[in-house]
Amino acid sequence: MSENFNLQNQVLSVAQFNQLIDGIVSPLQVVVEGELVQINTRSSRWFFATLKDSQASVSVFSPLNRIANWQILQEGMRVRVDGWPRLYQKTGRFSLFARSIAPAGKGALKKALEKLKKELEILGYFDPDRKRSLPTFIRRIGLITAPDSRAYSDFISILNHQLSGIKIDFYPVLVQGDGAVNSIKSALNFFNYQASQYDLVVLTRGGGSLEDLLAFNNRTVIEAVYGSRVPVLAAIGHEEDDCLVDLVADIRASTPTQAAQIINYHHQETLSIIDSLTKTMVDNYQELISNYQETVNTLVNGLSFYYRQQFRETNYLLNRFNRAIDYFFNKIETQRETLLVLEKLLLSFDYQNILKRGFTITLDSHDKIIKSPGQVSLADQIVTRFYQGKIISQVKSKNES
Amino acid sequence: MNPKTSQTKNLATAFKELEKIAQQFEQGKIDLEQGIKELERGLELARFLKKQLSKIEHKVTEIKKSYQEIDD
């Protein structure tokens, strides 16, 4: 290769030389696998390490904020560095600039995750006490998952088994590969920005290998879930182990389907709590009423008994009174009749004596006693009664004086 | 105040009130006359809450790309 690059005709300065070499190598995109050692993150802005194998080694560096998962990288871990060669022009120092550093092979990855898991556990990220339960009323949720995915359709269709008018704001994301971490972080930030609007965030994806699920074991995503002001329901499809996001989330489900079922079941529970509260109120009030009713009945019965008695006694008195009155009236009547008879008798005795002495009684044609001449007219017929017998005569003349 | 916040607050408040009324009934702290008023209120709250959870379809809205951050 060196035959084509004979520049010995030109005399270069050191700077020019360094610049030349850097210019040649830096466009190369490479992926280098080796053992990562001498990890140095003390500066907090730069990531330095050495990548080596049995035959050679090279310096690796990168800005720390590019290596999002630097915390899972362990001393001695087998990794793949994706990046390009750089020659630092000032010193001629050659290194591999890393765009990303990923654990290579399942074993390395597992070890890295174990390390992170222990660390988070100590920090209390998995503490049951910090986990929030589902809010009583789930009216609006944020859904974070891949668009056109089985996870999405499973979640939505199972949720539709229990219609309750939930508003679902769907934020499509990448769930694996480059950009997944930032994509998911953006989604969580989006819903947290309007945290008061959302009752729940559902973070879910379908199953996959450990490499596929890397984003959900990523420190950045974990931090976003941990710090979410909206409760997070995580359902990251998995095979044997839980993702770290599952462990940090407030509620977790094993599949998108189960996540929807949890929400549906919760909705049912809320409805039945309302029903049971209603029943409590109604039952207790009914009991209250029937207690009062019993009291009233007892009182009314007692009252009625008293009045019935009163009524009976009064009735009895009334009857006696009526009978007394009848008796008195009868008596009066009898006595009146007797009196009349007696009166007649008396009267008859009275004028019999007078008639014996020669006096007479004169009656008109109506048998009425004539006491003065004015009572008759001329030619009227009159009857004169003697002690014995009578004379019938006619008025010839009369004298009123 | 946006509608969503006041709706959640209304639901949570209404639910708490319903719980309180039911508790009062359970503890026998209610008399006959006050009771009918409380029962009416409680039933009204229960009706309101159940209506909120009634069989209306879910509504999915996709967040448009313009709101999303752009990846590196």
HADDOCK unambig.tbl for C-alpha pairs under 7 A between the chains (distance, minus, plus):
assign (segid A and resid 160 and name CA) (segid B and resid 58 and name CA) 6.90 0.50 0.50
assign (segid A and resid 163 and name CA) (segid B and resid 55 and name CA) 4.77 0.50 0.50
assign (segid A and resid 163 and name CA) (segid B and resid 56 and name CA) 5.57 0.50 0.50
assign (segid A and resid 163 and name CA) (segid B and resid 57 and name CA) 5.32 0.50 0.50
assign (segid A and resid 163 and name CA) (segid B and resid 58 and name CA) 6.39 0.50 0.50
assign (segid A and resid 164 and name CA) (segid B and resid 53 and name CA) 4.80 0.50 0.50
assign (segid A and resid 164 and name CA) (segid B and resid 54 and name CA) 5.26 0.50 0.50
assign (segid A and resid 164 and name CA) (segid B and resid 55 and name CA) 4.89 0.50 0.50
assign (segid A and resid 164 and name CA) (segid B and resid 56 and name CA) 5.25 0.50 0.50
assign (segid A and resid 164 and name CA) (segid B and resid 57 and name CA) 6.42 0.50 0.50
assign (segid A and resid 164 and name CA) (segid B and resid 58 and name CA) 6.66 0.50 0.50
assign (segid A and resid 165 and name CA) (segid B and resid 53 and name CA) 6.67 0.50 0.50
assign (segid A and resid 165 and name CA) (segid B and resid 55 and name CA) 6.59 0.50 0.50
assign (segid A and resid 165 and name CA) (segid B and resid 56 and name CA) 4.39 0.50 0.50
assign (segid A and resid 165 and name CA) (segid B and resid 57 and name CA) 4.95 0.50 0.50
assign (segid A and resid 165 and name CA) (segid B and resid 58 and name CA) 4.57 0.50 0.50
assign (segid A and resid 165 and name CA) (segid B and resid 59 and name CA) 6.99 0.50 0.50
assign (segid A and resid 166 and name CA) (segid B and resid 58 and name CA) 4.76 0.50 0.50
assign (segid A and resid 166 and name CA) (segid B and resid 59 and name CA) 6.40 0.50 0.50
assign (segid A and resid 167 and name CA) (segid B and resid 58 and name CA) 5.82 0.50 0.50
assign (segid A and resid 167 and name CA) (segid B and resid 59 and name CA) 4.87 0.50 0.50
assign (segid A and resid 167 and name CA) (segid B and resid 60 and name CA) 6.14 0.50 0.50
assign (segid A and resid 168 and name CA) (segid B and resid 59 and name CA) 5.82 0.50 0.50
assign (segid A and resid 168 and name CA) (segid B and resid 60 and name CA) 4.59 0.50 0.50
assign (segid A and resid 168 and name CA) (segid B and resid 61 and name CA) 6.10 0.50 0.50
assign (segid A and resid 169 and name CA) (segid B and resid 60 and name CA) 5.88 0.50 0.50
assign (segid A and resid 169 and name CA) (segid B and resid 61 and name CA) 4.86 0.50 0.50
assign (segid A and resid 169 and name CA) (segid B and resid 62 and name CA) 5.82 0.50 0.50
assign (segid A and resid 169 and name CA) (segid B and resid 63 and name CA) 6.55 0.50 0.50
assign (segid A and resid 170 and name CA) (segid B and resid 60 and name CA) 6.69 0.50 0.50
assign (segid A and resid 170 and name CA) (segid B and resid 61 and name CA) 5.86 0.50 0.50
assign (segid A and resid 170 and name CA) (segid B and resid 62 and name CA) 4.61 0.50 0.50
assign (segid A and resid 170 and name CA) (segid B and resid 63 and name CA) 5.85 0.50 0.50
assign (segid A and resid 171 and name CA) (segid B and resid 62 and name CA) 6.10 0.50 0.50
assign (segid A and resid 171 and name CA) (segid B and resid 63 and name CA) 5.20 0.50 0.50
assign (segid A and resid 179 and name CA) (segid B and resid 71 and name CA) 6.38 0.50 0.50
assign (segid A and resid 182 and name CA) (segid B and resid 71 and name CA) 6.66 0.50 0.50
assign (segid A and resid 186 and name CA) (segid B and resid 68 and name CA) 6.70 0.50 0.50
assign (segid A and resid 186 and name CA) (segid B and resid 69 and name CA) 6.17 0.50 0.50
assign (segid A and resid 196 and name CA) (segid B and resid 5 and name CA) 6.20 0.50 0.50
assign (segid A and resid 197 and name CA) (segid B and resid 4 and name CA) 5.70 0.50 0.50
assign (segid A and resid 197 and name CA) (segid B and resid 5 and name CA) 5.87 0.50 0.50
assign (segid A and resid 271 and name CA) (segid B and resid 50 and name CA) 6.66 0.50 0.50
assign (segid A and resid 274 and name CA) (segid B and resid 46 and name CA) 6.22 0.50 0.50
assign (segid A and resid 277 and name CA) (segid B and resid 19 and name CA) 6.84 0.50 0.50
assign (segid A and resid 277 and name CA) (segid B and resid 22 and name CA) 5.80 0.50 0.50
assign (segid A and resid 278 and name CA) (segid B and resid 43 and name CA) 6.66 0.50 0.50
assign (segid A and resid 278 and name CA) (segid B and resid 46 and name CA) 6.88 0.50 0.50
assign (segid A and resid 280 and name CA) (segid B and resid 22 and name CA) 6.12 0.50 0.50
assign (segid A and resid 280 and name CA) (segid B and resid 26 and name CA) 6.81 0.50 0.50
assign (segid A and resid 281 and name CA) (segid B and resid 22 and name CA) 5.20 0.50 0.50
assign (segid A and resid 281 and name CA) (segid B and resid 25 and name CA) 5.78 0.50 0.50
assign (segid A and resid 281 and name CA) (segid B and resid 39 and name CA) 6.55 0.50 0.50
assign (segid A and resid 284 and name CA) (segid B and resid 25 and name CA) 5.95 0.50 0.50
assign (segid A and resid 284 and name CA) (segid B and resid 26 and name CA) 6.47 0.50 0.50
assign (segid A and resid 285 and name CA) (segid B and resid 35 and name CA) 6.92 0.50 0.50
assign (segid A and resid 288 and name CA) (segid B and resid 32 and name CA) 6.85 0.50 0.50
assign (segid A and resid 289 and name CA) (segid B and resid 32 and name CA) 7.00 0.50 0.50
